[in-house]
Amino acid sequence: MGVAHGSMLLIYALVAIAALILLITRFKVYPFLVLIIVSLLLGLAVGMPMDQIVKSFETGNGNTLGHIAIVVGLGTMLGKMMAESGGAERVATTLIRWFGEKSIHWAMMVVAIIVGLPVFFEVGFVLLIPIAFNVAKRTGKSLLLIGLPMVAGLSVVHGLIPPHPAALLAVQAYHADIGKTIAYGLMVGVPTAIIAGPLFALFIHRYIKLPESNPLSEQFVSKADPKPDSELPGFGVTLFTILLPVILMLIGSWADLVFEPKTLPNNLLHFIGTSDVALLIAVLVSFWTFGAQRGFTREQIQKFCGDCLAPIAGITLIVGAGGGFGRVLMDSGVSKQIVELAQNEHLSPLLLGWLVAALIRLATGSATVAMTTACGIVAPIASASAMTVKPELLVLATGSGSLIFSHVNDGGFWLIKEYFGMSVVQTFKTWSLLETIISLLGLGLTFALAAVV
């Protein structure tokens, strides 16, 4: 069988992506299995040497997981400690006190941006949804008005702001500066979150009527009676523990400004500033601030760590398989073909990063897979491109693309549908639309920033 060339390669890739969507949505095959099967079939169809197909998939899978599995595991442990200690509740009650009930939807966006930094979207969502249910009950407002700003905050952080794992991978792939990426990410992310979150929620919650009873909400509200203030960790300690990885990563990115490169202190700061080490330190600190100080025994802390890893096993496998699929796309020559097409079209690297990530997001449903795969495809073009573009802005453009229109192949879609008690159509009108607003606004503001910096 001959090796496929040119436009045939692109046709095979499109068929593979269509098959992915069909198998996941229509035939309900588990995404992890679909990604493996489609990757192998794509390799065979385009005529890759058989002994290389599996190797190619395993390489992509390993490269993606090597970094992400550690970050996901540590981020989840940190989130779990925060939930069990009442740290998340402390943040919520303090914000209600500061913002007042009238502006509580702004508070939910702020808390989501803070909490979302070290953890995956799904993890941040599961941590904060009990807070949202309680706030909605306490204030008598629609869950959409409280919940949509929260998911907007989580989503923006997920796609645009390191040290979130997806954004961090993009920072590495494009060789961007992490400090600058965080600064630009906040410039683009905060206005985007405001429009897609509180402002969109104020508009849409009038048109969508949620069912009177929500079994999930009743479960959280009755169980999660607010603890007395004396039993919660302090606000300062909570904030410090959550933001510790961010602080350490920022210090790492400034190492060259403080010490001579290649000296011991410089190397040490870079070492502490890597995402794995920064998160590890934060988790160990949380065992003290959220664990021992709150009266948890060593056995209980051990149990929290073990329990919280089970739910993320599936996410981690799917993300790895997405990396494998991306690698097969690369090694089969599909990426090269997309590159040539893009170069012939003379798309700006920013638009290309956004477009490739958007296409993969629509195909696989995972923002993280979209971002990791798109970086692999776009990074070589960006470096070869005649147009010079700041790598930090490439991270933001790719991140914005990876958030577009979440639909039935995205775990987050079903998570939000079930917790909010919505129908599929209502979920499209609220959550999917919110994600698309973030994606388009993020791209627009990235272009605006590119004109200035």
C-alpha positions in Angstrom: 0.0 0.0 0.0 1.4 3.4 -1.0 2.0 6.3 1.2 -0.7 9.0 1.0 0.3 12.5 -0.1 -1.0 16.0 -0.3 -4.7 16.7 -0.1 -5.4 12.9 0.4 -3.6 13.2 3.7 -5.9 16.0 4.8 -9.0 14.0 3.6 -7.9 11.0 5.7 -7.3 13.3 8.7 -10.8 14.8 8.3 -12.3 11.3 8.0 -10.5 10.3 11.2 -11.8 13.3 13.1 -15.3 12.7 11.8 -15.0 9.0 12.9 -13.9 10.2 16.3 -16.9 12.4 16.8 -19.3 9.8 15.4 -18.0 6.9 17.6 -18.0 9.1 20.8 -21.4 10.8 20.3 -23.5 8.4 18.3 -22.1 5.0 19.4 -21.0 6.1 22.9 -17.6 4.4 22.7 -15.3 5.5 25.5 -13.0 8.3 24.1 -9.8 6.7 25.3 -10.5 3.6 23.2 -11.7 5.6 20.2 -8.6 7.7 20.2 -6.4 4.6 20.1 -8.4 2.9 17.4 -8.7 5.9 15.2 -5.0 6.7 15.6 -4.0 3.2 14.5 -6.4 3.2 11.6 -5.2 6.6 10.4 -1.6 5.4 10.5 -2.6 2.3 8.4 -4.7 4.3 6.0 -2.0 6.9 5.1 0.6 4.1 4.7 2.8 4.7 7.7 5.2 1.7 8.2 3.3 -0.7 10.5 6.1 -1.0 13.1 6.1 2.8 13.4 2.4 3.4 14.0 2.2 2.0 17.5 5.6 3.5 18.4 4.4 6.9 17.2 1.2 6.7 19.3 3.1 5.6 22.4 5.6 8.4 22.0 2.9 11.0 21.8 1.0 9.5 24.7 4.2 9.3 26.8 5.3 12.8 26.0 1.9 14.3 26.9 1.5 12.2 30.1 5.1 12.6 31.3 4.3 16.1 32.2 0.6 16.2 32.6 0.0 13.2 34.8 2.2 14.6 37.5 0.6 18.1 37.3 -3.0 16.6 37.3 -2.2 14.3 40.3 -0.7 17.0 42.4 -3.3 19.7 41.5 -6.1 17.3 42.4 -4.5 16.5 45.8 -4.2 20.2 46.5 -7.9 20.8 45.5 -9.0 17.9 47.7 -7.2 19.2 50.7 -8.8 22.6 50.2 -12.3 21.1 50.0 -11.9 18.8 53.0 -10.4 21.5 55.3 -13.2 24.0 54.5 -10.7 26.2 52.7 -13.0 26.5 49.7 -15.9 27.4 52.0 -13.8 30.0 53.8 -13.0 31.7 50.4 -16.8 31.7 49.5 -18.1 33.1 52.8 -15.4 35.8 52.8 -16.3 36.8 49.2 -20.0 37.0 50.0 -19.2 39.3 52.9 -17.0 41.5 50.7 -19.1 41.6 47.6 -22.5 41.5 49.2 -25.4 39.4 47.9 -26.2 41.8 45.0 -22.8 41.3 43.4 -22.3 37.7 44.3 -22.0 36.6 40.7 -18.8 38.7 40.5 -17.5 37.0 43.6 -18.1 33.6 42.0 -16.0 34.6 39.0 -13.2 35.8 41.2 -13.1 32.7 43.4 -13.2 30.4 40.3 -10.2 32.3 38.8 -8.3 31.8 42.1 -9.2 28.2 42.7 -8.9 27.2 39.0 -5.2 28.2 38.8 -3.7 25.0 40.1 -6.4 22.5 39.2 -8.1 21.1 36.1 -11.5 22.5 35.0 -13.3 19.3 36.1 -11.6 19.3 39.5 -12.2 23.1 40.1 -15.8 22.6 39.1 -16.4 19.7 41.5 -14.7 21.7 44.3 -16.7 24.9 43.7 -20.2 23.5 42.8 -21.1 22.9 46.5 -20.3 26.5 47.1 -22.4 27.6 44.2 -25.4 25.5 45.4 -25.1 27.0 48.9 -24.7 30.5 47.6 -27.7 30.1 45.4 -29.8 28.8 48.3 -28.6 31.5 50.7 -29.3 34.3 48.2 -32.4 32.8 46.5 -30.9 33.5 43.1 -30.9 31.2 40.0 -28.1 28.7 39.9 -27.3 29.9 36.4 -26.6 33.4 37.8 -24.2 32.0 40.4 -22.8 29.1 38.4 -22.1 30.5 34.9 -19.6 33.2 36.2 -17.9 30.4 38.1 -17.5 28.1 35.1 -16.4 31.1 32.9 -13.7 31.9 35.5 -12.5 28.3 35.5 -12.6 28.0 31.8 -10.6 31.2 31.1 -7.9 30.1 33.6 -7.9 26.6 32.0 -7.1 27.9 28.6 -5.1 31.1 29.0 -3.3 31.4 32.3 -0.3 29.3 33.5 0.4 27.5 35.8 -2.7 25.7 34.6 -1.4 22.5 33.1 -2.8 23.1 29.5 -1.4 26.6 29.3 1.9 25.4 30.8 2.3 22.8 28.0 1.8 25.5 25.5 4.4 27.7 27.2 6.9 24.9 26.9 6.0 24.1 23.3 6.3 27.7 22.1 9.3 28.4 24.4 7.4 31.3 25.8 8.3 33.2 29.0 6.0 32.0 31.8 6.0 35.4 33.7 5.0 37.4 30.6 2.4 34.7 29.6 0.8 35.1 33.0 0.8 38.9 32.7 -0.7 38.9 29.1 -3.0 36.0 30.1 -4.5 38.2 32.8 -4.9 41.2 30.4 -6.8 39.1 28.0 -8.5 36.6 30.4 -10.0 39.0 33.0 -12.1 41.1 30.5 -13.0 37.9 28.7 -14.2 36.2 31.9 -16.2 39.3 32.9 -18.1 39.4 29.6 -18.6 35.6 29.2 -19.3 35.2 32.9 -21.3 37.7 35.0 -22.5 39.8 32.1 -23.6 36.9 30.0 -25.2 35.2 33.1 -27.2 38.4 33.9 -28.6 38.3 30.4 -29.2 34.5 29.8 -30.6 33.5 33.2 -33.9 35.4 32.5 -34.6 33.1 29.5 -33.7 29.7 30.9 -35.9 28.2 33.6 -34.2 25.5 35.6 -36.3 22.8 37.2 -37.6 23.5 40.7 -35.9 20.5 42.3 -32.3 19.5 41.6 -31.4 16.3 43.4 -27.7 17.0 43.2 -28.2 20.4 44.8 -30.3 19.0 47.6 -27.6 16.6 48.4 -24.9 19.3 48.7 -27.0 21.9 50.5 -28.4 19.6 53.1 -25.0 17.9 53.7 -22.8 20.9 53.6 -24.1 22.8 56.5 -21.8 25.8 56.9 -19.2 25.0 59.5 -18.8 27.6 62.3 -16.1 30.2 61.5 -13.8 28.9 64.1 -13.6 25.5 62.3 -12.5 26.9 59.0 -8.9 27.7 58.0 -8.1 31.4 58.0 -8.6 33.3 54.7 -5.0 34.4 54.5 -3.6 30.9 55.0 -6.1 29.5 52.5 -5.2 32.0 49.8 -1.5 31.6 50.5 -1.7 27.8 50.1 -3.8 28.0 46.8 -1.5 30.6 45.3 1.8 29.1 46.4 2.5 27.2 43.2 1.8 30.4 41.2 4.1 32.4 43.4 6.9 29.8 43.1 6.5 29.6 39.3 6.7 33.4 39.0 9.9 33.4 41.2 11.4 30.7 38.9 10.6 32.8 35.8 12.4 35.8 37.3 15.5 33.8 38.3 17.7 35.2 35.5 16.9 38.8 36.7 18.0 38.1 40.2 21.0 35.8 39.9 23.6 35.1 37.2 22.5 32.3 34.9 24.1 28.9 35.6 24.9 29.8 39.2 23.6 27.6 42.0 21.0 30.1 43.3 19.8 30.7 39.8 19.5 26.9 39.1 17.7 26.4 42.4 15.1 29.1 41.6 14.5 27.6 38.2 14.2 24.1 39.8 11.6 25.3 42.4 9.8 27.2 39.7 9.1 24.2 37.5 5.4 23.3 37.7 6.0 19.8 39.1 8.2 21.0 42.0 6.1 24.1 42.7 2.9 22.0 42.9 4.6 19.3 45.0 5.8 22.0 47.5 2.2 23.4 47.7 0.7 20.0 48.3 3.2 19.3 51.1 2.4 22.7 52.6 -1.4 22.0 52.3 -0.9 18.8 54.4 0.1 21.2 57.2 -2.2 24.2 56.6 -5.3 22.3 55.4 -4.4 19.0 57.2 -2.5 18.8 60.4 -3.6 22.3 61.6 -7.2 21.4 61.0 -6.9 18.3 63.1 -6.8 15.7 60.4 -4.6 12.6 61.1 -2.0 11.3 58.8 -4.3 8.4 57.9 -7.1 10.8 56.9 -4.7 12.9 54.8 -3.5 9.7 53.1 -7.1 8.7 52.4 -7.9 12.1 50.9 -5.0 11.7 48.5 -5.9 8.2 47.5 -9.6 9.0 47.0 -9.2 12.0 44.9 -7.0 10.3 42.3 -9.6 7.7 41.2 -11.9 10.2 39.3 -9.0 11.7 37.4 -7.6 8.4 36.0 -10.1 8.6 33.0 -9.3 12.2 32.2 -5.6 11.5 32.3 -5.8 8.5 30.0 -7.9 10.4 27.5 -5.5 13.3 27.5 -2.6 10.9 26.9 -4.4 9.2 24.1 -5.1 12.6 22.6 -1.4 13.3 22.6 -0.9 10.0 20.9 -3.4 10.9 18.2 -1.7 14.2 17.7 1.7 12.5 17.3 0.3 10.1 14.7 -1.2 13.2 12.9 2.3 14.6 13.0 4.3 11.6 12.0 1.9 10.7 9.2 2.7 14.0 7.5 -0.8 15.5 8.1 0.6 18.3 10.2 3.1 19.1 7.6 0.3 19.3 5.0 -1.7 21.6 7.3 1.5 23.7 7.7 2.0 24.0 4.0 -1.7 24.9 3.5 -1.5 27.5 6.2 1.8 29.0 4.8 0.2 29.1 1.3 -2.8 30.9 2.8 -0.3 33.2 4.7 -2.5 33.0 7.8 -1.0 34.8 10.8 0.6 32.3 13.2 -1.9 33.7 15.9 -4.9 32.9 13.7 -3.4 29.5 12.7 -2.8 28.6 16.4 -6.4 29.5 17.2 -7.9 27.7 14.2 -6.0 24.4 14.6 -6.8 24.3 18.3 -10.5 25.1 17.6 -10.7 22.3 15.0 -9.2 19.7 17.4 -11.4 20.9 20.3 -14.5 20.4 18.2 -13.2 16.9 17.2 -12.0 15.6 20.5 -14.0 17.6 23.1 -11.0 18.2 25.3 -9.5 21.7 25.6 -6.3 20.2 27.0 -5.9 17.7 24.1 -6.7 20.6 21.6 -4.1 22.8 23.2 -1.4 20.1 23.4 -2.0 18.8 19.9 -2.2 22.3 18.3 1.1 23.4 19.9 2.8 20.4 18.4 1.5 21.3 15.0 1.9 25.1 15.2 5.2 25.5 17.0 7.3 24.4 14.0 5.4 26.8 11.7 5.6 29.7 14.0 9.4 29.3 14.3 9.7 29.0 10.5 7.3 31.8 9.8 8.5 35.0 8.3 6.0 36.8 10.5 7.5 37.3 14.0 5.0 36.8 16.7 5.5 36.8 20.4 5.4 33.2 21.7 3.4 34.4 24.8 0.6 35.6 22.4 0.7 32.3 20.6 0.0 30.6 23.9 -3.1 32.8 24.3 -4.4 32.4 20.8 -4.0 28.6 20.9 -5.7 28.6 24.4 -8.6 30.6 23.1 -9.1 28.2 20.2 -9.0 25.3 22.5 -12.1 26.6 24.4 -14.5 26.9 21.5 -18.1 25.4 21.5 -18.0 22.6 24.0 -20.5 19.9 22.9 -21.5 16.3 23.5 -18.0 14.9 23.1 -16.7 17.0 26.0 -16.9 15.6 29.6 -17.4 19.2 30.9 -20.6 19.5 28.8 -22.2 16.5 30.6 -20.8 17.6 34.0 -22.5 21.0 33.7 -25.7 19.6 32.3 -26.1 17.1 35.2 -25.1 19.4 38.0 -27.2 22.4 36.8 -30.1 20.0 36.0 -30.4 21.3 32.4 -31.6 19.6 29.2 -29.1 19.1 26.4 -30.6 22.1 24.5 -30.4 24.4 27.6 -26.8 23.3 28.0 -26.0 24.4 24.4 -27.7 27.7 25.0 -25.8 28.4 28.2 -22.5 26.5 28.5 -21.6 26.0 24.8 -22.4 29.6 24.0 -20.4 30.8 27.0 -17.3 28.8 25.8 -17.6 30.2 22.3 -17.8 33.8 23.6 -14.6 33.1 25.6 -12.9 31.7 22.5 -13.8 34.5 20.1 -13.2 37.3 22.6 -9.9 35.7 23.7 -8.7 35.7 20.0 -9.8 39.3 19.5 -8.1 40.6 22.6 -4.9 38.7 21.7 -4.8 40.4 18.3 -5.4 43.8 20.1 -2.6 43.0 22.4 -0.3 42.0 19.5 -0.8 45.4 18.0 0.3 47.1 21.2 3.2 45.0 22.6 
